[in-house]
Structures are given as structure tokens and as C-alpha cells.
Amino acid sequence: MSKTNKDKRFFNIGGVFFLLIVIPLSLMAFLIANGMFKLGVTIKQSTISAIDQKSQEDIKARAVNTANAVASFLMECNKDLQVATIIPSTEAVYKQFVSENNKSVWVKRDGKIQQVLIPLYKEMALIDKNGNEKIKIVDGQASKKLVNVSDPANTTYKSEDYFAKTKRLNKGEVYISPVTGYYVNKVDFDKGQRFSGIIRFATPIFNQDGFAGEIILSLDYRHLAEFTDQLVPTQAEKVFETQTASGNYAYMVDHRGYVISHPSDFHIVGLNPDGTPVQTVTAQNAADLAKKGAEALNLFQLGFMDPNLFTIAKEAAQGKTSILMYKFAGITKFVAYAPIKFYASNLPEPAGFGWIGLGLDVEKYNHEALKVSKEIEKESKAWTATIILILIASMIILFFIMLLLVRGISRSLQSEIPEGSEGVGSFDDDDDDDK
């Protein structure tokens, strides 16, 4: 066999091996590598989507649970008011009533956080039909300073009109005042001062002559604020005070749209020292109030920051539960909100007492999900690179194996067909004709 024919046969056999082994292997490796890459992308996208949706649904459910807990608490206060109308009207009985209705709160004393038991009600009062206080318990003690509260200027906060509003009610009806307390600005808040106030529960009492007066229970605001002040939407454990800097906190809004509980107390609506309400942030005064550190908020007035802030307040006032995104101070946030289903004569359905908002900073909220997705992407790229390296190494190994096999086959063929024997035994028609 000539050298040219040998080489030709050698490469023909090599080509067959290449087609039968190397090409299918390469195709298989490509499909595996491509599949790994696509799987990594899919898992990355699914992980972000699943974490986002699951977390949002969990937070929405927690907003509902918190709102229901607040409503139940307010209902218990309402029951206490009804009990107060039938107990004997004496200082001793009223003092006992206040001392027996208490609840623990977390406080910070001497630099230490501790739990203390305090009365639910800062004040309890019996008022006659003319507005004169007949019995008044303040901070657990009988007060000797009794005034006529038909004049708002004589009330604790110099502007309260609960007597007139309660006087118009029928037997068994209840008036619930707004959260009432003096405003705390940012400077005082940063120094450690916190909002302090009350919510008045008032109901008329009657005798055979008709309207005889009123019973007033004034809920200590701290018991209400604890429902949100210690709640971190994304964790089960409670904290002493949540921080707005985390972007992960809860707040409470009343039926009028005023913020009544917030980690930053300077956002809580309050009163000036003379009893007049403080200004709330609007498009016209936002910059000026920010400089003063006096930023009390009403969500119905914040549409200039983001239209969804107005939408949230409107839908919550309609008794709806949902989740919406919005911009606040340049930060993209979302809030899960749920109505507090507690109603009274002046708090009708569907708005009721107000609503709970559980808000998160979207960028910080997605940080962990993005971190997980990046790890998945990193792993998929690493696997893809490994497969490519294995493919290259396999092809090199197979190439040398192919050389060995082809050489072995060529030698076998050479031993079967000795060199120069290609023409032996061939037929020649011309020779036959000569015979």
C-alpha cells in the first residue's frame, strides 16, 4: 500500500472516530453547560420573585393581625367604660378601678430597658350635667383640682371638647377622642423626649330626669403606641424602639389621616402649648417645617410627594387592605396597610379608628434576595466554567485515544493485507480473449 493511501485511510478512520465520539460529546457538553446557565438565571429570577411575594404576603398578614389586635384592645377599653358606669361613684372605688386595670410597658430607666406595670388609664372622671368634675383620678391619685370641662380652655390640653360631643349622645353610645398630647419636635426627640398623651373614652349617664353627666376614661397613649413602636415587620422578635433609619418599621394613622404612632415622634400630630394643633406638612410649607424639625404628617396632604400616599390614606379610610409602593424623602418604599375595625358614635364604618401601616425600604428589603440570587448566579457560572474545562480536557484525551486506536487499526489492516499484494488475484479480460 502506498504511503499516500495509508495516510488517506488513517485520516478516514480518524474522521469516523471524530464524528462518532467527539461531536456527540461536544454537543452533549454544550447542552449541559447551556442548561446550567439558563437554570441559574431561572432560579435567580424565581428566588427574587418568591422571596418578594412571600415576604409581602407575610407582612400584609401581619398588618391585618396588628390592626385586629389594636381593635380588640380598644374594645376592651370600651367594655371598661361600660363597667365604670355601673360601679359606685366614690373616690375609693374609682381609685381601685384604675389600679386594677393595668398593663405592662417597656421603659428605659437609668440607661436600662425594663418592663413595668402601669395603669391603662391616666385619668378617670365623673362629670355632672353642667360639666363640673365631681370625682377625678389622675395617675392613680384623687385630684383636688376639679374644674368645669364644658369650657375647653379648662381641660388638660386647653382645647378639648369631649364634654359637648358626649352630651349629645344617647345612652350606651361612646365618644372616642383623637390621640391628644403636646407635640414633640425633632430637636427634643433627638434629646430623648417622647410623645405623651391620652385617648378619651366618654359616655353619657342618665337618671329619671334625663342627662345626668358623663363618665370619662383617659387611656394612657403608651399602651396604644406599643402595638407599633416595638414591631419590626420582617422579624418575629420585638424591640424596645424601632428605628426609621432601618426603613423597616410600623406606624399608625387615625381616620382623619393623621399619623398617631411612628418611630420618629416628630411625625405624630400634636398640640402647641396653647392647645392649638400644630401645622402638618403640605406642599407649601414642607421645606420650612423640615428646617424647623416640625414635621407632623397627615397622609391626605402628602400627595405632592407621591400620589400613592394619598391613595393609601383614601383606600385605608374605605376599610381596604392592600400593598402599595410610594416615594418618601427620595426613598422607594412599600407599605402593607390594614384597617383598625373599631367603631364608635364618631368613628363610623368603614374608616373606624384608623389603620396600621407596615413599611419597608424597597432597596434594603430586596438586599437579602439579591444577595442570594448573586450567589446562585455565581454558582451557575462556576459550574458552566467547570463543564467547559471538562469538555476541553475530554477532547484532548479523546484525541490521543483516537490516535492510538487509529494507529492500531491501521497496523491490523497492514498485517492482513501485505504491502504490494493489492493486484494479486485480479482479473484481466484481454488475457482471456487471447486464449
C-alpha positions, 0 to 999 in steps of 0.5 A: 500500500502506498504511503499516500493511501495509508495516510488517506485511510488513517485520516478516514478512520480518524474522521469516523472516530471524530464524528462518532465520539467527539461531536456527540460529546461536544454537543452533549457538553454544550447542552449541559453547560447551556442548561446550567446557565439558563437554570441559574438565571431561572432560579435567580429570577424565581428566588427574587420573585418568591422571596418578594411575594412571600415576604409581602404576603407575610407582612400584609398578614401581619398588618391585618393581625396588628390592626385586629389586635389594636381593635380588640384592645380598644374594645376592651377599653370600651367594655371598661367604660361600660363597667365604670358606669355601673360601679359606685361613684366614690373616690375609693372605688374609682381609685381601685378601678384604675389600679386594677386595670393595668398593663405592662410597658417597656421603659428605659430607666437609668440607661436600662430597658425594663418592663413595668406595670402601669395603669391603662388609664391616666385619668378617670372622671365623673362629670355632672350635667353642667360639666363640673368634675365631681370625682377625678383620678389622675395617675392613680391619685384623687385630684383636688383640682376639679374644674368645669370641662364644658369650657375647653380652655379648662381641660388638660390640653386647653382645647378639648371638647369631649364634654359637648360631643358626649352630651349629645349622645344617647345612652350606651353610645361612646365618644372616642377622642383623637390621640391628644398630647403636646407635640414633640419636635425633632430637636427634643426627640433627638434629646430623648423626649417622647410623645405623651398623651391620652385617648378619651373614652366618654359616655353619657349617664342618665337618671329619671330626669334625663342627662345626668353627666358623663363618665370619662376614661383617659387611656394612657397613649403608651399602651396604644403606641406599643402595638407599633413602636416595638414591631419590626415587620420582617422579624418575629422578635420585638424591640424596645424602639424601632428605628426609621433609619432601618426603613423597616418599621410600623406606624399608625394613622387615625381616620382623619389621616393623621399619623398617631404612632411612628418611630420618629415622634416628630411625625405624630400630630400634636398640640402647641402649648396653647392647645392649638394643633400644630401645622402638618406638612403640605406642599407649601410649607414642607421645606420650612417645617423640615428646617424647623424639625416640625414635621407632623404628617397627615397622609391626605396632604402628602400627595405632592410627594407621591400620589400613592400616599394619598391613595393609601390614606383614601383606600385605608379610610374605605376599610381596604387592605392592600400593598402599595409602593410610594416615594418618601424623602427620595426613598422607594418604599412599600407599605402593607396597610390594614384597617383598625375595625373599631367603631364608635358614635364618631368613628363610623364604618368603614374608616373606624379608628384608623389603620396600621401601616407596615413599611419597608425600604424597597432597596434594603428589603430586596438586599437579602434576595439579591444577595442570594440570587448573586450567589446562585448566579455565581454558582451557575457560572462556576459550574458552566466554567467547570463543564467547559474545562471538562469538555476541553480536557475530554477532547484532548484525551479523546484525541490521543485515544483516537490516535492510538486506536487509529494507529492500531487499526491501521497496523491490523489492516497492514498485517492482513493485507501485505504491502504490494499484494493489492493486484494479486488475484485480479482479473484481466479480460484481454488475457482471456480473449487471447486464449 
